Amino acid sequence: MICNKGDIVVIPFPFVDNANTKPRPAVVLSNGEFNKTHDHTVMAMITTGAGTSWNTDVKIDDLNKAGLKIASYMRLKIFTLDNRLIKKKIGKLNEKNLSHLQDNLNSILC
């Protein structure tokens, strides 16, 4: 599946202490052209933030548009995943959240 920057997708997220996975949401950071030509997508974790927070966390404002059911945050735990492992697209970030996410990425990568 080829996705675009700002899409919210469901992926198999690994557990730290064993080989199992759990379906979890993630936000796409890379653009569709990269995702298509490299057969991989750069993503960041989405979390409820229960008990932890990072100063670069971005609260997702429009849960309906994002396809999420509970209050969630984008967290800059960045990873690359084979496109074949993307289970489905469930939503998209609104422009405000996408802009805030881009600002945070620029602050840590530039």
Stockholm file with secondary structure:
# STOCKHOLM 1.0

chainA/1-110         MICNKGDIVVIPFPFVDNANTKPRPAVVLSNGEFNKTHDHTVMAMITTGAGTSWNTDVKIDDLNKAGLKIASYMRLKIFTLDNRLIKKKIGKLNEKNLSHLQDNLNSILC
#=GR chainA/1-110 SS CCCCTTEEEEEEEECSSSSCEEEEEEEECSCHHHHHHHSEEEEEEEECCTTCCCTTCEECSCHHHHTCSSCCEEEEEEEEEEGGGCCEEEEECCHHHHHHHHHHHHHHHC
#=GC SS_cons         CCCCTTEEEEEEEECSSSSCEEEEEEEECSCHHHHHHHSEEEEEEEECCTTCCCTTCEECSCHHHHTCSSCCEEEEEEEEEEGGGCCEEEEECCHHHHHHHHHHHHHHHC
//
